[in-house]
Every structure is written in structure tokens, then in C-alpha cells.
Amino acid sequence: MAKAIRCAMVKIVIENLGRKELEVNNSSKTVLNHLHEHYLDWMHACGAKGRCTTCKMVVIDGAEHLNEFTKAELKYIDRGELGQNERLACQAIASGDIIIRVPHAGKLPHMNYSD
């Protein structure tokens, strides 16, 4: 009989969206996937392909729980379009708890941000 593999719950907190907390248990999905699965609107223009920077997120805490920078992210870092503590939500995969913020440029007019 095969043993069931237990996945640890990961908490994603969006600090400037009323400290909204998402509990997720699939470490193969990107942060953007988790946001959408929890019915949160998050700016993204290229269809989550890593071809733009509109899904940018600011990582406040837990960067060590994110996968290494992807090739797409390294390209934007080299161009100066992805700053310190910033990741692409469509490329970042969380294996532990993280706290993020929506950057000013990614704020949507119909959402209520706390800053």
C-alpha cells in the first residue's frame, strides 16, 4: 500500500491588501497561480509567460522560500526592470511562508490597497 505524501501548507500574505492570507498546499504552482485560484486579481499582461514585468511583486519576507531566479527574471534584473526584493509572480514558486506587496505600478483601480 502506497503512503500518502503530506504537503505542508504554505501561507502567502499580501501585506498591502489588508494582510490577505492565502493558504496553499501545491508547491509546484507559481504565486500568480495561487493568487488567481483564490480569486484575487493581480496584474499580468503576457499570460504568465515571463515575457513582461507586470506581475511583479515585492517580497517583504520569506525570499528564502522562493525558487531560484528563472532565466526570464535574470533577464529583467540585468535590464534593471526587476529590482531588489522583486520577483515575477508568474515565475516565483513558494515552498514556505512569504509576505509580499503589490508594487504601486501593479495596483488595479478596483482593488482596495492599504497603502
Z-matrix of the N, CA and C atoms (Angstrom, degrees):
N
C 1 1.446
C 2 1.528 1 108.60
N 3 1.307 2 117.45 1 128.33
C 4 1.470 3 122.54 2 -178.71
C 5 1.522 4 110.13 3 -74.01
N 6 1.323 5 114.71 4 141.50
C 7 1.467 6 120.16 5 176.86
C 8 1.515 7 109.63 6 -81.17
N 9 1.296 8 116.15 7 141.92
C 10 1.471 9 120.70 8 175.45
C 11 1.519 10 108.49 9 -76.61
N 12 1.306 11 115.13 10 135.15
C 13 1.462 12 120.06 11 177.56
C 14 1.517 13 107.73 12 -89.29
N 15 1.309 14 115.96 13 125.38
C 16 1.452 15 120.28 14 -178.60
C 17 1.523 16 109.06 15 -95.04
N 18 1.310 17 115.62 16 124.60
C 19 1.458 18 120.82 17 178.38
C 20 1.521 19 108.99 18 -94.35
N 21 1.302 20 116.05 19 133.77
C 22 1.457 21 120.35 20 177.17
C 23 1.518 22 109.31 21 -73.58
N 24 1.312 23 115.38 22 141.39
C 25 1.461 24 119.98 23 176.69
C 26 1.525 25 108.97 24 -74.24
N 27 1.305 26 114.96 25 138.90
C 28 1.455 27 122.66 26 177.35
C 29 1.514 28 107.01 27 -114.54
N 30 1.320 29 115.96 28 138.43
C 31 1.459 30 120.47 29 178.76
C 32 1.527 31 108.84 30 -108.60
N 33 1.333 32 114.90 31 127.87
C 34 1.460 33 121.94 32 173.99
C 35 1.521 34 106.19 33 -111.00
N 36 1.321 35 116.66 34 119.67
C 37 1.462 36 121.93 35 179.82
C 38 1.522 37 108.45 36 -110.65
N 39 1.334 38 116.64 37 127.62
C 40 1.464 39 121.03 38 175.88
C 41 1.523 40 106.24 39 -100.79
N 42 1.320 41 115.01 40 101.21
C 43 1.461 42 122.88 41 -170.51
C 44 1.529 43 113.22 42 -57.56
N 45 1.318 44 118.33 43 -46.39
C 46 1.464 45 119.75 44 -174.89
C 47 1.531 46 112.83 45 -96.33
N 48 1.311 47 116.06 46 21.75
C 49 1.457 48 121.87 47 172.77
C 50 1.532 49 107.28 48 -122.39
N 51 1.348 50 113.24 49 50.94
C 52 1.459 51 120.09 50 -179.51
C 53 1.517 52 113.51 51 66.38
N 54 1.336 53 116.43 52 26.75
C 55 1.468 54 122.75 53 -176.21
C 56 1.530 55 111.71 54 53.21
N 57 1.328 56 114.27 55 39.64
C 58 1.466 57 121.14 56 178.54
C 59 1.517 58 109.36 57 -57.06
N 60 1.331 59 116.86 58 131.46
C 61 1.452 60 122.61 59 -178.99
C 62 1.522 61 110.72 60 -112.79
N 63 1.317 62 115.52 61 131.11
C 64 1.459 63 121.88 62 175.51
C 65 1.521 64 107.76 63 -117.12
N 66 1.304 65 116.94 64 130.89
C 67 1.456 66 120.38 65 173.63
C 68 1.514 67 107.52 66 -105.11
N 69 1.322 68 115.56 67 125.17
C 70 1.460 69 121.08 68 -176.52
C 71 1.525 70 109.00 69 -130.05
N 72 1.318 71 116.20 70 155.81
C 73 1.471 72 118.46 71 -179.55
C 74 1.523 73 113.38 72 -134.85
N 75 1.324 74 117.41 73 17.29
C 76 1.461 75 120.22 74 178.03
C 77 1.521 76 108.45 75 -117.13
N 78 1.324 77 115.44 76 102.53
C 79 1.463 78 119.78 77 -176.09
C 80 1.529 79 112.92 78 -81.54
N 81 1.323 80 117.94 79 9.52
C 82 1.461 81 119.07 80 176.44
C 83 1.524 82 111.60 81 -99.22
N 84 1.328 83 117.57 82 -7.83
C 85 1.461 84 121.31 83 -178.61
C 86 1.524 85 110.81 84 -96.45
N 87 1.320 86 114.51 85 153.33
C 88 1.464 87 119.42 86 178.97
C 89 1.525 88 110.29 87 -78.03
N 90 1.320 89 115.08 88 163.80
C 91 1.464 90 120.89 89 176.37
C 92 1.535 91 109.28 90 -57.97
N 93 1.320 92 117.42 91 -41.91
C 94 1.465 93 120.66 92 179.31
C 95 1.528 94 110.98 93 -59.95
N 96 1.319 95 117.98 94 -42.29
C 97 1.469 96 120.96 95 176.64
C 98 1.526 97 110.86 96 -58.19
N 99 1.326 98 116.03 97 -45.01
C 100 1.467 99 119.94 98 -179.95
C 101 1.521 100 111.61 99 -64.03
N 102 1.318 101 117.43 100 -41.22
C 103 1.459 102 120.80 101 178.70
C 104 1.520 103 110.37 102 -59.77
N 105 1.309 104 116.48 103 -46.37
C 106 1.463 105 120.93 104 -179.32
C 107 1.528 106 111.99 105 -67.74
N 108 1.322 107 117.44 106 -37.92
C 109 1.460 108 120.25 107 178.09
C 110 1.533 109 112.21 108 -64.18
N 111 1.335 110 115.70 109 -23.37
C 112 1.469 111 120.95 110 177.06
C 113 1.533 112 111.08 111 -97.98
N 114 1.319 113 115.92 112 17.57
C 115 1.476 114 123.25 113 175.31
C 116 1.524 115 113.62 114 59.88
N 117 1.332 116 115.93 115 35.62
C 118 1.461 117 120.87 116 175.49
C 119 1.525 118 108.65 117 -102.78
N 120 1.310 119 115.80 118 127.82
C 121 1.452 120 120.10 119 175.94
C 122 1.522 121 109.16 120 -76.21
N 123 1.314 122 116.26 121 132.33
C 124 1.467 123 122.50 122 179.82
C 125 1.520 124 106.38 123 -141.10
N 126 1.290 125 116.79 124 129.33
C 127 1.466 126 121.67 125 -178.10
C 128 1.521 127 110.64 126 -55.75
N 129 1.334 128 115.99 127 131.41
C 130 1.464 129 122.37 128 171.20
C 131 1.526 130 107.57 129 -162.84
N 132 1.305 131 116.02 130 132.44
C 133 1.465 132 120.09 131 -173.06
C 134 1.525 133 114.45 132 -113.10
N 135 1.316 134 118.55 133 -23.71
C 136 1.473 135 119.24 134 -172.33
C 137 1.523 136 112.64 135 -100.81
N 138 1.317 137 117.27 136 11.92
C 139 1.458 138 118.82 137 -179.98
C 140 1.513 139 113.03 138 77.52
N 141 1.329 140 116.95 139 26.95
C 142 1.470 141 122.97 140 177.36
C 143 1.528 142 112.38 141 64.35
N 144 1.314 143 116.45 142 39.35
C 145 1.467 144 121.84 143 -178.61
C 146 1.529 145 113.57 144 -104.37
N 147 1.347 146 117.51 145 -1.93
C 148 1.458 147 119.97 146 -177.88
C 149 1.514 148 112.90 147 75.80
N 150 1.326 149 117.30 148 23.21
C 151 1.472 150 121.46 149 -177.69
C 152 1.519 151 113.19 150 -99.35
N 153 1.323 152 117.19 151 0.26
C 154 1.465 153 120.95 152 178.57
C 155 1.531 154 107.75 153 -148.18
N 156 1.283 155 117.67 154 -171.88
C 157 1.469 156 119.99 155 179.35
C 158 1.529 157 111.50 156 -124.70
N 159 1.317 158 117.77 157 19.41
C 160 1.463 159 119.28 158 -175.95
C 161 1.525 160 113.26 159 -70.25
N 162 1.306 161 118.88 160 -22.10
C 163 1.466 162 120.71 161 179.79
C 164 1.529 163 112.36 162 -91.79
N 165 1.292 164 115.90 163 16.62
C 166 1.461 165 121.95 164 -178.22
C 167 1.533 166 110.95 165 -51.90
N 168 1.318 167 116.16 166 142.05
C 169 1.463 168 122.43 167 173.32
C 170 1.519 169 108.07 168 -132.86
N 171 1.320 170 115.80 169 149.86
C 172 1.459 171 121.07 170 176.56
C 173 1.522 172 106.78 171 -99.16
N 174 1.324 173 116.75 172 125.10
C 175 1.465 174 121.41 173 -179.03
C 176 1.526 175 108.24 174 -92.31
N 177 1.319 176 115.57 175 114.17
C 178 1.463 177 122.76 176 -179.65
C 179 1.522 178 110.54 177 -86.06
N 180 1.325 179 115.82 178 -41.16
C 181 1.469 180 120.64 179 -178.59
C 182 1.523 181 108.84 180 -151.70
N 183 1.314 182 115.87 181 146.68
C 184 1.451 183 121.38 182 175.42
C 185 1.511 184 115.48 183 93.95
N 186 1.328 185 117.80 184 15.39
C 187 1.472 186 120.33 185 179.85
C 188 1.526 187 111.84 186 -55.23
N 189 1.314 188 115.96 187 -29.02
C 190 1.462 189 119.95 188 179.91
C 191 1.527 190 111.95 189 -68.29
N 192 1.331 191 117.36 190 -14.07
C 193 1.466 192 121.95 191 178.99
C 194 1.530 193 112.65 192 -94.60
N 195 1.326 194 116.34 193 6.66
C 196 1.459 195 120.39 194 178.52
C 197 1.525 196 110.09 195 -102.82
N 198 1.317 197 115.38 196 151.34
C 199 1.462 198 120.28 197 176.90
C 200 1.534 199 110.03 198 -60.49
N 201 1.307 200 115.88 199 166.07
C 202 1.467 201 119.95 200 177.29
C 203 1.519 202 108.95 201 -64.72
N 204 1.329 203 115.88 202 157.68
C 205 1.460 204 120.26 203 178.46
C 206 1.525 205 109.53 204 -56.93
N 207 1.312 206 115.17 205 138.38
C 208 1.466 207 120.44 206 178.33
C 209 1.527 208 109.30 207 -84.03
N 210 1.311 209 115.68 208 169.93
C 211 1.467 210 121.01 209 177.67
C 212 1.529 211 110.39 210 -57.45
N 213 1.324 212 116.71 211 -41.69
C 214 1.474 213 121.00 212 179.32
C 215 1.532 214 110.47 213 -62.03
N 216 1.324 215 117.30 214 -44.78
C 217 1.462 216 120.35 215 -179.69
C 218 1.522 217 111.46 216 -65.38
N 219 1.310 218 117.30 217 -40.90
C 220 1.472 219 120.49 218 179.03
C 221 1.523 220 111.04 219 -61.25
N 222 1.324 221 116.55 220 -36.17
C 223 1.464 222 120.89 221 177.01
C 224 1.531 223 109.83 222 -61.00
N 225 1.317 224 117.56 223 -45.14
C 226 1.469 225 120.85 224 -178.49
C 227 1.527 226 112.29 225 -73.40
N 228 1.313 227 117.37 226 -29.62
C 229 1.468 228 120.45 227 173.90
C 230 1.528 229 108.85 228 -64.61
N 231 1.334 230 116.45 229 -46.96
C 232 1.468 231 121.27 230 179.38
C 233 1.527 232 111.88 231 -59.86
N 234 1.308 233 117.35 232 -34.84
C 235 1.471 234 121.97 233 179.58
C 236 1.534 235 113.03 234 -81.56
N 237 1.335 236 116.75 235 -7.73
C 238 1.460 237 120.66 236 -177.84
C 239 1.526 238 113.37 237 79.15
N 240 1.336 239 116.88 238 16.25
C 241 1.459 240 121.26 239 -178.87
C 242 1.524 241 113.12 240 -96.75
N 243 1.303 242 116.66 241 -4.93
C 244 1.460 243 122.71 242 176.59
C 245 1.516 244 105.97 243 -131.77
N 246 1.331 245 115.56 244 112.11
C 247 1.453 246 120.92 245 -173.51
C 248 1.515 247 113.93 246 -89.76
N 249 1.316 248 113.87 247 -177.92
C 250 1.458 249 121.46 248 178.42
C 251 1.524 250 109.05 249 -59.46
N 252 1.299 251 116.93 250 136.80
C 253 1.468 252 124.49 251 -179.37
C 254 1.526 253 113.15 252 68.13
N 255 1.317 254 117.95 253 16.32
C 256 1.459 255 120.52 254 177.08
C 257 1.525 256 109.92 255 -111.92
N 258 1.315 257 114.82 256 142.02
C 259 1.461 258 121.84 257 176.04
C 260 1.515 259 108.06 258 -136.75
N 261 1.306 260 116.48 259 161.06
C 262 1.452 261 121.32 260 172.07
C 263 1.528 262 107.23 261 -88.17
N 264 1.326 263 116.59 262 124.06
C 265 1.464 264 120.73 263 -178.50
C 266 1.526 265 111.43 264 -62.52
N 267 1.332 266 116.59 265 -26.18
C 268 1.471 267 120.18 266 -179.88
C 269 1.523 268 112.33 267 -79.32
N 270 1.316 269 117.43 268 -9.13
C 271 1.463 270 121.48 269 -178.06
C 272 1.528 271 112.59 270 -114.76
N 273 1.329 272 116.77 271 -23.55
C 274 1.465 273 122.04 272 -175.47
C 275 1.527 274 111.45 273 -82.15
N 276 1.319 275 115.48 274 132.53
C 277 1.461 276 122.69 275 177.34
C 278 1.523 277 107.37 276 -121.04
N 279 1.327 278 116.45 277 125.63
C 280 1.469 279 121.56 278 -176.23
C 281 1.525 280 110.92 279 -96.81
N 282 1.328 281 115.69 280 129.11
C 283 1.460 282 121.50 281 175.48
C 284 1.523 283 111.09 282 -107.20
N 285 1.331 284 116.51 283 -1.50
C 286 1.462 285 122.95 284 178.59
C 287 1.515 286 108.44 285 -154.94
N 288 1.315 287 116.37 286 178.45
C 289 1.459 288 121.76 287 -176.02
C 290 1.526 289 112.12 288 -62.71
N 291 1.332 290 115.11 289 139.26
C 292 1.465 291 121.28 290 177.06
C 293 1.524 292 109.73 291 -136.44
N 294 1.313 293 115.20 292 152.78
C 295 1.463 294 122.62 293 171.98
C 296 1.521 295 106.23 294 -120.93
N 297 1.330 296 115.44 295 126.41
C 298 1.465 297 120.75 296 -177.34
C 299 1.524 298 110.32 297 -128.46
N 300 1.324 299 115.61 298 167.73
C 301 1.462 300 123.12 299 174.76
C 302 1.517 301 108.65 300 -132.67
N 303 1.307 302 114.96 301 150.87
C 304 1.455 303 120.73 302 171.66
C 305 1.527 304 106.17 303 -83.00
N 306 1.335 305 119.34 304 123.68
C 307 1.461 306 119.59 305 177.57
C 308 1.534 307 110.04 306 -70.12
N 309 1.308 308 115.98 307 157.97
C 310 1.454 309 121.05 308 -176.99
C 311 1.528 310 112.06 309 -52.47
N 312 1.322 311 117.33 310 -45.00
C 313 1.467 312 121.45 311 -177.05
C 314 1.526 313 112.55 312 -66.40
N 315 1.320 314 118.11 313 -19.88
C 316 1.457 315 121.10 314 -177.87
C 317 1.511 316 114.37 315 -98.34
N 318 1.323 317 116.55 316 3.91
C 319 1.465 318 119.59 317 -178.10
C 320 1.524 319 110.86 318 -74.49
N 321 1.304 320 114.91 319 136.03
C 322 1.461 321 122.05 320 -179.75
C 323 1.529 322 109.38 321 -98.51
N 324 1.333 323 117.75 322 141.32
C 325 1.464 324 120.81 323 -172.96
C 326 1.524 325 115.38 324 -64.68
N 327 1.321 326 118.08 325 -23.07
C 328 1.468 327 119.96 326 -177.93
C 329 1.517 328 113.72 327 -92.10
N 330 1.323 329 117.92 328 0.34
C 331 1.460 330 122.03 329 -179.89
C 332 1.526 331 109.82 330 -99.35
N 333 1.327 332 117.11 331 151.26
C 334 1.461 333 122.68 332 179.27
C 335 1.525 334 109.59 333 -103.62
N 336 1.324 335 115.46 334 104.88
C 337 1.462 336 121.46 335 -179.40
C 338 1.514 337 109.21 336 -94.82
N 339 1.310 338 117.04 337 151.77
C 340 1.462 339 121.42 338 -177.39
C 341 1.520 340 113.53 339 -94.09
N 342 1.320 341 117.55 340 14.42
C 343 1.470 342 119.97 341 174.02
C 344 1.507 343 111.03 342 -145.84
